[in-house]
Amino acid sequence: MTITDVRVKKVAKKGKMRAVVSVTFDNAFVVHDIKVIEGDKGLFIAMPSKKSPEGEFRDIAHPINAESRKEIQDEVLKAYELAPEAEEAEAEAPPFA
């Protein structure tokens, strides 16, 4: 699969989350709600997840191997660096309801 589009929405820096991203593969399949997170060792991505009844967060969609994860993360972080900063009005609004 080839990444054909990456859309980045930067958010206010009130926590560790820096952006919410959608990645399109082969102009045919999209994964929404990938998060760019500021960690102790720099930026990384967190795949979309939901909370289980037991309180654990489980990925809804994720790469199967480390090579695929690295490819997706590299493309997302490259797009993040090129994306314009969040505007003040957007920064005050909560990210995606």
Number of C-alpha atoms within 10 A of each C-alpha: 9 10 16 13 16 20 16 24 19 22 23 20 12 9 9 13 20 22 25 23 23 16 20 17 14 11 12 7 11 14 16 15 16 21 21 25 17 16 11 8 6 7 15 18 23 15 19 18 15 11 11 9 7 6 8 10 12 12 13 11 12 15 13 8 8 9 10 13 14 14 13 19 19 14 14 25 19 12 16 22 10 9 14 11 14 16 11 10 8 13 15 12 11 9 14 8 4
